C-alpha cells in the first residue's frame, strides 16, 4: 500500500529499568543480537457518568533493536521512574503459548527515524539524541555525552498540568 505511514510518539514514565538481553544465534565473531525491552506508563483523565474525575494508566511495551542505542542504554541512561519520549512504529505480533494464539502490540524502535529522549526537569533545553546507525561503534565518551545531553525542552506551565 502506498502512502501509508506508521509512526507513534508517546511520553510517559518507565515502569522498570530497561531489560537488555541477547537473542538468536551467534554471528561469525560469536556475538548475538541485542534487544532491549521496557514498559512506559501514560496517564489520562476523564469524567465518568457521575461527573467524578477518573485517572487511568495505559502500559506500553517498548522494544529496541538498534544495537548502538542499546549500548548507550547499558551506560545507565534510563531507570525506573524516568520520564521519556519515544518515537517509533507500532507493531502487533502473534505467538503461541501453551497452544493458545496470543497477540502483543509493541512500540518498536529500530530504524533511523526512531527517537528515545529522557525528559528532565524545567531548565533543560538540549535536543533529543537520535538513534545511532546500526553497526556503529559507541564509545564510553558517547555514553557520557548521551547522559549529559539526553534532555529536551523544558515544560511550560505548572507541574499540576503534567498528567504523570
Backbone torsions as a table, in degrees:
resi	resn	phi	psi	omega
1	UNK	NA	127.6	178.1
2	UNK	-91.8	154.4	176.9
3	UNK	81.2	5.8	178.9
4	UNK	-90.8	158.1	-178.4
5	UNK	-145.8	128.2	179.9
6	UNK	-117.2	103.1	-179.7
7	UNK	-148.8	138.9	177.7
8	UNK	-138.6	141.0	175.9
9	UNK	-124.9	128.3	178.5
10	UNK	-129.1	145.3	170.6
11	UNK	-123.0	123.9	-178.9
12	UNK	-163.7	-172.5	-179.4
13	UNK	-111.9	142.1	178.1
14	UNK	-67.8	132.7	178.6
15	UNK	-83.6	-19.0	179.7
16	UNK	-161.5	167.5	174.5
17	UNK	-63.1	146.4	177.9
18	UNK	-59.3	143.7	177.1
19	UNK	-104.1	121.2	-179.8
20	UNK	-113.4	130.1	-180.0
21	UNK	-144.0	166.1	177.9
22	UNK	-98.0	142.7	179.6
23	UNK	-135.8	159.6	174.7
24	UNK	77.9	-178.0	179.9
25	UNK	-83.0	150.6	177.4
26	UNK	-63.8	147.7	175.3
27	UNK	-82.7	-169.4	-177.6
28	UNK	-61.0	-28.5	179.3
29	UNK	-89.4	1.3	-179.9
30	UNK	85.9	6.8	180.0
31	UNK	-91.5	144.3	175.8
32	UNK	-108.8	155.5	-179.7
33	UNK	-66.7	141.9	177.5
34	UNK	-100.4	145.6	173.1
35	UNK	-138.0	141.1	176.4
36	UNK	-115.3	137.7	177.0
37	UNK	-123.6	140.4	174.1
38	UNK	-155.4	163.0	177.8
39	UNK	-122.6	138.3	173.8
40	UNK	-122.3	148.3	179.8
41	UNK	-104.0	134.1	170.9
42	UNK	-120.1	139.2	-178.2
43	UNK	-110.3	151.9	172.3
44	UNK	-145.0	153.4	-178.3
45	UNK	-121.5	149.5	175.5
46	UNK	-158.2	169.4	175.1
47	UNK	-103.7	132.2	177.9
48	UNK	-79.2	-176.8	-174.7
49	UNK	-67.5	-15.2	175.9
50	UNK	-89.3	-6.4	-179.2
51	UNK	93.7	-2.2	179.4
52	UNK	-76.5	141.1	177.3
53	UNK	-75.3	132.9	179.9
54	UNK	-124.5	136.9	175.3
55	UNK	-116.5	130.0	-179.7
56	UNK	-121.3	154.2	178.0
57	UNK	-121.4	131.5	171.8
58	UNK	-107.3	139.4	177.0
59	UNK	-105.3	135.9	-177.7
60	UNK	-123.9	129.1	176.3
61	UNK	-83.1	129.5	178.5
62	UNK	-114.1	129.7	179.3
63	UNK	-121.5	125.4	-178.5
64	UNK	-115.6	120.9	-179.3
65	UNK	-104.9	-12.2	-176.9
66	UNK	-74.0	115.4	-174.9
67	UNK	-65.9	-31.8	177.9
68	UNK	-64.6	-44.7	178.3
69	UNK	-67.4	-36.6	178.8
70	UNK	-62.6	-39.1	177.2
71	UNK	-62.9	-35.8	175.9
72	UNK	-66.0	-41.5	177.9
73	UNK	-60.9	-35.6	179.6
74	UNK	-63.2	-18.3	177.4
75	UNK	-78.7	2.4	175.6
76	UNK	85.7	24.2	-178.4
77	UNK	-65.2	-36.9	-175.7
78	UNK	-115.8	143.1	175.1
79	UNK	-148.1	165.7	-178.4
80	UNK	-50.3	135.5	177.1
81	UNK	93.2	-17.3	179.7
82	UNK	-66.7	140.1	175.4
83	UNK	-87.0	130.3	-176.7
84	UNK	-132.7	156.3	169.8
85	UNK	-113.7	128.1	175.7
86	UNK	-121.8	143.6	178.2
87	UNK	-136.9	118.3	-178.2
88	UNK	-160.0	-154.3	179.8
89	UNK	-110.4	143.0	176.0
90	UNK	-90.7	129.9	-179.1
91	UNK	-137.1	145.9	175.1
92	UNK	-117.3	127.0	178.4
93	UNK	-116.2	156.3	-178.2
94	UNK	-116.7	139.8	177.1
95	UNK	-149.7	164.3	179.1
96	UNK	-105.8	135.8	174.5
97	UNK	-139.3	117.8	-178.1
98	UNK	54.8	39.5	177.9
99	UNK	77.9	4.0	-179.2
100	UNK	-109.6	131.3	176.9
101	UNK	-77.1	126.2	179.3
102	UNK	-123.5	160.3	-179.8
103	UNK	-127.5	145.3	177.8
104	UNK	-134.7	125.8	176.9
105	UNK	-100.1	128.6	-173.9
106	UNK	-134.9	155.1	170.2
107	UNK	-98.3	117.6	-174.2
108	UNK	-105.8	126.4	175.4
109	UNK	-109.1	101.5	-177.3
110	UNK	-137.2	-26.4	-174.3
111	UNK	-97.2	178.2	-177.2
112	UNK	-69.1	-16.6	-179.6
113	UNK	-95.1	1.8	177.9
114	UNK	-75.5	146.1	-177.8
115	UNK	-134.4	140.7	172.4
116	UNK	-134.0	119.0	-175.7
117	UNK	-129.3	133.8	172.9
118	UNK	-88.2	126.4	179.6
119	UNK	-95.9	121.0	-176.4
120	UNK	-107.3	172.5	-177.6
121	UNK	-61.0	167.8	179.0
122	UNK	-45.8	140.3	178.7
123	UNK	105.4	-17.6	178.9
124	UNK	-82.6	129.4	-176.2
125	UNK	-131.1	13.2	-179.4
126	UNK	-75.3	149.8	177.5
127	UNK	-74.4	162.0	177.1
128	UNK	-69.2	156.8	174.2
129	UNK	-95.4	141.6	178.8
130	UNK	-89.0	165.0	-179.0
131	UNK	-70.8	135.6	176.0
132	UNK	-63.9	155.7	176.5
133	UNK	-60.8	143.5	177.1
134	UNK	-58.0	131.7	177.9
135	UNK	85.8	-2.8	179.8
136	UNK	-75.2	157.2	-179.1
137	UNK	-93.8	128.3	178.0
138	UNK	-108.8	121.7	-177.4
139	UNK	-93.5	171.4	176.5
140	UNK	-60.6	-34.2	177.9
141	UNK	-64.9	-38.0	177.2
142	UNK	-61.5	-42.0	179.8
143	UNK	-64.0	-45.2	179.5
144	UNK	-62.3	-41.7	178.6
145	UNK	-64.6	-41.6	179.1
146	UNK	-62.6	-38.6	179.8
147	UNK	-63.6	-37.1	-177.5
148	UNK	-85.8	-25.5	-175.0
149	UNK	-105.9	-1.2	-173.9
150	UNK	-83.6	62.2	177.1
151	UNK	-133.7	167.1	179.4
152	UNK	-131.2	174.9	-174.8
153	UNK	-54.0	148.0	-176.6
154	UNK	-66.1	154.4	176.2
155	UNK	-74.4	152.2	174.4
156	UNK	-110.9	152.6	-176.9
157	UNK	90.9	-175.7	-177.1
158	UNK	-87.8	164.5	178.4
159	UNK	-67.5	-15.0	176.2
160	UNK	-66.3	-24.8	-178.3
161	UNK	-77.2	-15.8	-177.2
162	UNK	-82.9	126.2	-175.2
163	UNK	-81.3	14.0	-177.8
164	UNK	-110.1	NA	NA
